[in-house]
Amino acid sequence: MSQLGAPGIADSVRVDADQATLLPQARTLWSTKQFYLLAILLAASVCSYIDRGVLPLLQEKIKPELGLSDADLGIATGPAFALFYALSSLPIARLAERLDRRKLLATTVALWSVMTAACGMAGGLWSLAAARLGVGLGEGGYVPTAHSLLSDHFPRRQRGFAMAVLSTGAPIAGMLMPLVGGYVAHVFGWRAAFYFLGAGGLVLALVIGITLRDPRAVGTAAGVRAQSFGDDLRWLFTNRAFAWLFLAGALTGIGKGGFGTFLPSFMMRVHHLNLIEAGSVIGISGLAGLAGTFLGGYLADRFAGERGRSYPLICAIGGVITAALYFSAMFQTAWIPTFVLLVAAMFASDMKTGPNYAAVQNLVPVRMRATAAAVFMIAATLIGSSVGPIVAGLVSDSVASARFPITYGAFLTTCPGGRAAAGAAPALVEACQVAGASGLQSALKFVALAFGAAGVAFYMCSRSFRPHENEA
């Protein structure tokens, strides 16, 4: 077993990371070193999800102050983040196959934390987008580095649940975001929320740099000589199961990007919740997502068998159910049934998170774990999360413009930031509100269909899924 943990808990003993994959599968208890590694990686995951997700939570405060439209918000939350997230993930993944992953992880956490604080200094769309580029640049290195570290320490039939625990970063972030983001913004202003989050991330980066150890011999990937990037990329996309996983990741990213960006605004515009109430709903949904994540990881490991088809199959089931629940929620006029459907949708959506990542790691040779994670995340971010917010924002603005009374003029000019100008007639104020709510509701109905398409792609993956021969 590799040694990793805090000083006094683990010594930096150099071992072959393949030992993790050769552990007896009957072993179910994790060691202290495994627990510590997972706790630190989970803390970094929570930090990353809060830092990327706090902008959608606060955007109704930011939007009028900076004079932004929904399409502008889609750019700032989508491609401004996703472009550099994807561009940085591959180079950092290649470094993670060769260099000390502790140093890489600490550096990336510090970078995205500084740029999160920079979001609080934004004066308009382009300065906000530039700060989001920096957040994406830093966060792009987290997944390949963290997933390769985790996979070196957990054997295949423990990996689904371990990945599920790591994946609870998203729902935990959803629960904490109203406190560390929404509450701070409510009391001290939205800019202070970004400063507070950035400072917390820098403390975490210091803890990572001091306490973690990479047990792998520097310059090797688990004792196996790394291949060229072209060879690894060719291997991935000639594997039919991985190709279907890549497509499923892109479609899931579209759905998550659209809903993650505009769900708080949907609750405020359509059901008239305030910022604290919307944040509380996200927190409750995070609890449901937490339960779904644990259940999905457990079921995938429990029914894996020799071929491990349960990993993509659990994802397929979760995707189809998620689409049905989100789509139904958008048709509700009363808040209570909408709330129930949204919470259930979060549960179903997060069921697939752990099995999804575990499937990627189980498919590939040890030498390319970080690279495979980075390539997969390109599907979910550059293709998925960048497309989802833009599509949702454009559809929202288009539908709102079509349903806005032409007698008042064009929606985007008459209702800058989605609101009538101060002192406008009550009828115009109401017309802006109704058009904006209707447009966003229609946009999210459309985006919900992406989850169902992802479910089909996950099912196709399961038909040809087979773990790599070096996986025990």
C-alpha positions in Angstrom: 0.0 0.0 0.0 1.3 3.4 -0.9 2.1 5.8 1.9 0.3 9.1 1.9 -1.0 11.4 4.6 -0.1 14.1 7.0 3.4 14.2 8.7 3.3 11.8 11.5 0.6 9.8 9.7 2.5 8.7 6.7 6.1 8.7 5.6 7.0 9.5 2.0 8.0 5.9 1.2 8.4 5.3 -2.5 6.3 2.4 -3.7 4.9 1.1 -6.9 1.4 2.5 -7.3 0.3 -0.7 -9.1 0.1 -2.3 -5.6 -3.2 -0.4 -5.2 -4.7 -2.2 -8.1 -3.4 -5.6 -6.9 -5.0 -5.4 -3.4 -7.5 -8.2 -2.7 -10.9 -7.2 -3.8 -12.5 -8.7 -0.7 -11.0 -5.8 1.3 -13.7 -3.2 2.0 -12.2 -1.1 4.8 -10.0 1.8 3.8 -6.7 2.5 5.5 -5.9 5.7 7.4 -3.8 6.9 4.5 -6.6 6.3 2.0 -9.0 8.3 4.2 -6.6 11.2 4.6 -6.0 11.3 0.8 -9.7 11.3 0.1 -10.4 13.9 2.7 -7.9 16.3 1.2 -8.9 15.7 -2.4 -12.6 16.1 -1.3 -11.8 19.5 0.3 -10.2 20.7 -2.9 -13.2 19.4 -4.9 -15.6 21.3 -2.7 -13.5 24.5 -3.0 -13.4 24.2 -6.8 -17.2 23.7 -7.1 -18.0 26.6 -4.8 -15.6 28.9 -6.7 -17.0 28.0 -10.1 -20.7 27.9 -8.9 -20.9 31.0 -6.8 -21.2 33.2 -9.9 -24.6 31.7 -10.9 -25.8 32.0 -7.4 -25.0 35.7 -7.2 -25.7 36.7 -10.8 -29.0 38.3 -10.1 -27.1 40.8 -7.9 -24.2 41.1 -10.4 -26.4 41.4 -13.5 -28.0 44.9 -12.9 -24.8 46.4 -11.4 -22.7 45.4 -14.4 -25.5 45.8 -17.0 -25.4 42.2 -18.2 -27.9 40.2 -20.3 -28.6 36.5 -19.9 -26.4 35.8 -23.0 -23.6 37.8 -21.3 -24.0 35.7 -18.1 -23.9 32.6 -20.3 -20.6 33.7 -21.7 -19.1 34.5 -18.3 -20.2 31.3 -16.7 -19.8 29.0 -19.7 -17.0 29.4 -22.2 -15.1 32.0 -20.2 -14.5 29.3 -17.6 -14.7 26.2 -19.8 -12.2 27.3 -22.5 -9.2 27.6 -20.2 -10.4 24.8 -18.0 -10.1 22.5 -21.0 -7.0 24.0 -22.4 -5.1 23.7 -19.2 -6.3 20.2 -18.3 -4.3 18.3 -20.9 -0.9 19.9 -20.4 -1.3 19.6 -16.6 -2.4 15.9 -17.1 0.7 15.2 -19.1 2.8 16.8 -16.3 0.9 14.7 -13.7 2.0 11.5 -15.5 5.6 12.6 -14.8 6.0 15.1 -12.0 5.2 15.4 -8.3 1.4 15.6 -8.2 1.4 17.2 -4.7 3.1 20.3 -6.1 0.8 20.3 -9.1 -2.3 20.1 -7.0 -1.2 22.8 -4.5 -0.3 25.2 -7.4 -3.6 24.7 -9.2 -5.6 25.3 -6.1 -3.7 28.5 -5.3 -4.2 29.8 -8.9 -7.9 29.3 -9.1 -8.3 30.8 -5.6 -6.4 34.0 -6.6 -8.6 34.3 -9.7 -11.8 33.7 -7.7 -10.9 36.7 -5.6 -10.3 38.7 -8.9 -13.9 38.1 -9.9 -14.8 40.4 -7.0 -12.9 43.2 -8.8 -14.9 42.9 -12.1 -16.2 46.2 -13.5 -18.0 44.7 -16.5 -18.4 41.6 -18.8 -14.9 41.4 -20.0 -13.1 41.8 -16.7 -15.5 39.3 -15.2 -14.8 36.9 -18.1 -11.1 37.4 -17.7 -11.2 36.4 -14.1 -13.3 33.4 -14.9 -10.7 32.4 -17.5 -8.2 32.3 -14.7 -10.5 30.2 -12.5 -10.8 27.7 -15.3 -7.0 27.7 -15.9 -6.4 26.6 -12.3 -9.3 24.2 -11.9 -8.4 22.4 -15.1 -5.5 20.8 -13.4 -7.5 19.4 -10.5 -9.4 16.5 -12.0 -6.5 14.7 -13.9 -4.2 15.1 -10.9 -6.7 14.1 -8.2 -8.2 11.2 -10.2 -4.8 9.7 -11.0 -3.8 10.0 -7.3 -7.0 8.4 -6.1 -6.8 5.5 -8.7 -3.3 4.7 -7.6 -4.6 4.1 -4.0 -7.9 2.3 -4.6 -8.4 -1.0 -6.5 -11.0 -1.2 -9.2 -13.9 -2.6 -7.2 -13.4 0.0 -4.5 -13.0 2.8 -7.0 -16.6 3.4 -7.8 -17.5 4.3 -4.2 -14.2 6.2 -3.7 -14.9 8.2 -6.8 -18.4 8.7 -5.5 -17.1 10.1 -2.2 -14.8 12.4 -4.1 -17.7 13.5 -6.3 -19.7 14.6 -3.3 -17.7 17.8 -3.7 -20.5 19.1 -5.9 -23.4 18.5 -3.6 -21.5 19.5 -0.5 -20.5 22.7 -2.3 -24.2 23.2 -3.1 -25.0 23.0 0.6 -22.2 25.3 1.7 -22.6 27.8 -1.1 -25.6 29.6 0.5 -23.5 30.1 3.6 -20.1 31.0 2.3 -21.4 32.7 -0.8 -25.0 33.7 -0.5 -24.9 34.8 3.1 -21.6 36.8 2.8 -23.0 38.5 -0.3 -26.2 39.3 1.4 -24.5 40.9 4.4 -21.3 42.4 2.8 -22.0 42.5 -0.9 -21.3 40.1 -3.8 -17.7 41.3 -4.2 -16.9 40.3 -0.6 -18.1 36.8 -1.2 -15.4 36.3 -3.9 -12.7 37.7 -1.7 -13.7 35.4 1.1 -13.7 32.3 -1.1 -10.3 33.2 -2.6 -8.7 33.5 0.8 -10.0 30.1 1.9 -8.6 28.4 -1.1 -5.1 29.8 -0.5 -5.2 28.2 3.0 -6.1 24.8 1.5 -3.3 25.1 -1.1 -0.9 25.5 1.7 -2.2 22.4 3.6 -1.9 20.4 0.4 1.7 21.5 -0.2 2.7 20.7 3.4 0.9 17.4 4.2 0.4 15.4 1.0 3.0 13.1 -0.5 3.1 11.6 -4.0 4.4 8.0 -3.5 5.1 7.5 -7.2 8.7 7.7 -8.5 9.0 11.1 -10.2 9.3 10.8 -14.0 7.2 7.6 -14.3 3.6 6.7 -14.3 3.3 3.9 -11.9 6.6 2.5 -13.0 5.4 2.4 -16.7 7.1 4.6 -19.2 4.7 7.2 -20.5 3.8 7.1 -24.2 3.5 10.1 -26.5 0.3 12.1 -26.3 -0.7 11.1 -29.9 -0.4 7.4 -29.0 -2.5 7.9 -25.9 -5.2 9.9 -27.7 -5.3 7.3 -30.5 -5.8 4.5 -27.9 -8.6 6.4 -26.2 -10.7 7.1 -29.3 -10.2 3.7 -30.9 -11.8 2.3 -27.8 -15.5 2.3 -28.5 -16.6 2.4 -24.9 -14.5 5.5 -24.2 -15.8 7.2 -27.3 -19.4 6.7 -26.0 -18.3 7.9 -22.6 -16.8 11.0 -24.2 -20.2 11.8 -25.9 -22.1 11.1 -22.8 -19.9 13.4 -20.8 -20.5 16.2 -23.4 -24.2 15.8 -23.2 -24.2 15.7 -19.4 -22.1 18.8 -19.4 -24.7 20.6 -21.5 -27.4 19.7 -19.1 -25.4 20.5 -16.0 -24.0 23.7 -17.5 -27.4 25.1 -18.4 -29.1 24.2 -15.1 -26.1 25.0 -12.9 -26.0 28.5 -14.4 -29.7 29.4 -14.6 -31.5 27.3 -11.9 -31.1 30.0 -9.2 -32.4 32.6 -11.6 -35.3 30.3 -12.5 -36.3 30.1 -8.9 -36.1 33.9 -8.4 -37.9 34.9 -11.7 -40.5 32.2 -12.0 -41.3 31.4 -8.3 -40.2 34.7 -6.8 -37.7 33.4 -4.3 -35.1 35.7 -2.9 -31.4 35.0 -2.9 -31.3 33.4 0.5 -34.3 31.2 -0.3 -32.9 30.1 -3.7 -29.6 29.3 -2.0 -31.3 27.2 0.6 -33.1 25.2 -2.1 -29.7 24.6 -3.7 -28.4 23.5 -0.3 -31.3 21.0 0.2 -30.8 19.7 -3.4 -27.2 19.2 -2.5 -28.2 16.9 0.3 -30.3 14.9 -2.2 -27.3 14.9 -4.6 -25.1 13.6 -1.8 -27.4 10.7 -1.1 -27.6 9.9 -4.9 -23.8 10.1 -5.3 -23.2 7.5 -2.5 -26.0 5.2 -3.8 -24.7 5.3 -7.4 -21.1 4.5 -6.3 -22.2 1.7 -4.0 -24.5 0.1 -6.7 -21.8 0.3 -9.4 -19.2 -1.4 -7.2 -21.8 -3.9 -5.8 -22.8 -5.2 -9.2 -19.6 -4.7 -11.2 -18.8 -8.3 -12.0 -15.8 -9.1 -14.2 -16.8 -6.7 -17.0 -17.9 -3.8 -14.8 -20.9 -2.9 -17.0 -22.7 -1.6 -14.0 -20.6 1.6 -14.1 -22.0 3.0 -17.3 -25.4 1.4 -16.8 -26.0 3.2 -13.5 -25.1 6.4 -15.4 -27.6 5.6 -18.1 -30.4 5.1 -15.7 -29.6 8.3 -13.8 -29.5 10.3 -17.0 -32.9 9.2 -18.3 -34.6 9.8 -14.9 -32.9 13.2 -14.5 -34.2 14.4 -17.9 -37.8 13.3 -17.0 -37.7 15.0 -13.6 -36.2 18.3 -14.8 -38.5 18.5 -17.8 -41.5 17.9 -15.6 -40.4 20.6 -13.1 -40.3 23.2 -15.8 -44.1 22.7 -16.4 -45.2 23.3 -12.8 -46.8 26.5 -11.8 -46.9 25.8 -8.0 -43.7 25.9 -6.0 -44.1 22.8 -3.9 -44.2 20.2 -6.8 -41.5 22.2 -8.5 -39.3 21.9 -5.4 -39.9 18.2 -5.0 -39.1 17.5 -8.7 -35.9 19.6 -8.6 -34.6 17.8 -5.5 -35.4 14.4 -7.0 -33.7 15.4 -10.2 -30.5 16.3 -8.3 -30.6 12.9 -6.6 -30.9 11.1 -9.9 -28.3 13.3 -11.7 -25.6 12.7 -9.0 -26.2 9.0 -9.0 -24.0 8.8 -12.1 -21.1 11.0 -10.9 -18.9 8.4 -9.2 -19.6 5.5 -11.6 -18.9 7.9 -14.5 -15.4 8.8 -13.3 -14.6 5.3 -12.2 -15.6 4.0 -15.7 -13.0 6.2 -17.3 -10.2 5.1 -14.9 -11.1 1.4 -15.2 -11.0 1.5 -19.0 -7.4 2.8 -19.4 -3.9 1.6 -18.7 -2.2 2.9 -15.6 0.2 5.1 -17.6 -2.5 7.3 -18.9 -5.0 7.8 -16.0 -4.4 11.5 -15.7 -4.6 12.0 -19.5 -7.8 10.0 -19.8 -9.4 12.1 -17.0 -8.4 15.3 -18.7 -9.7 14.2 -22.1 -13.0 13.2 -20.6 -13.3 16.5 -18.8 -12.9 18.3 -22.1 -16.1 16.7 -23.1 -17.9 17.9 -20.0 -16.4 21.4 -19.9 -15.2 22.8 -23.3 -17.9 21.0 -25.2 -20.5 20.6 -22.5 -20.4 23.3 -19.9 -19.5 26.0 -22.5 -22.4 25.0 -24.8 -25.0 24.6 -22.1 -25.0 28.1 -20.6 -24.8 29.7 -24.0 -27.7 27.7 -25.4 -29.8 28.3 -22.4 -29.0 32.0 -22.4 -29.7 32.5 -26.1 -32.9 30.5 -26.0 -34.0 32.5 -22.9 -33.3 35.8 -24.5 -34.9 34.8 -27.8 -38.1 33.5 -26.2 -38.3 36.5 -23.9 -38.0 38.8 -26.9 -40.7 36.9 -28.8 -43.1 37.1 -25.9 -42.4 40.7 -24.9 -45.1 43.1 -26.0 -43.8 44.8 -29.2 -45.6 48.0 -28.2 -42.9 48.6 -25.5 -40.0 48.0 -28.0 -37.3 45.3 -28.0 -36.9 43.3 -24.8 -33.1 43.5 -24.5 -33.1 47.3 -24.9 -36.3 48.1 -23.0 -35.4 45.6 -20.1 -31.6 45.9 -19.7 -30.4 43.2 -17.3 -33.9 41.7 -17.6 -35.5 44.5 -15.6 -37.3 47.7 -16.5 -35.5 51.0 -15.8 -36.0 52.6 -12.4 -39.2 54.6 -12.3 -40.8 52.7 -15.2 -44.6 52.2 -15.3 -45.8 49.2 -13.3 -47.2 47.6 -16.5 -43.7 47.7 -18.1 -42.1 46.3 -15.0 -44.5 43.4 -15.0 -44.0 42.9 -18.8 -40.3 42.6 -18.3 -40.6 40.2 -15.5 -43.1 37.9 -17.2 -41.1 37.8 -20.5 -37.8 37.1 -18.7 -39.4 34.3 -16.6 -41.1 32.7 -19.6 -37.9 32.8 -21.6 -35.9 31.1 -19.0 -38.5 28.4 -18.3 -38.6 27.5 -22.0 -34.8 27.4 -22.2 -34.4 25.0 -19.3 -37.1 22.7 -20.8 -34.9 22.4 -23.9 -31.7 21.9 -22.0 -33.2 19.1 -19.9 -33.4 16.9 -23.0 -29.6 16.7 -23.0 -29.6 14.5 -19.9 -31.8 11.9 -21.7 -29.5 11.9 -24.7 -26.6 11.3 -22.3 -28.4 8.3 -20.8 -28.7 6.7 -24.3 -24.9 7.3 -24.8 -24.1 5.7 -21.5 -26.2 2.7 -22.4 -24.3 2.3 -25.7 -21.0 2.5 -23.7 -22.1 -0.4 -21.5 -22.5 -2.7 -24.5 -18.8 -2.7 -25.3 -17.4 -1.8 -21.8 -14.5 -3.9 -20.5 -11.9 -2.9 -17.9 -8.3 -2.7 -19.1 -6.3 -5.9 -18.5 -4.0 -4.2 -16.0 -6.9 -3.6 -13.7 -7.5 -6.1 -10.9 
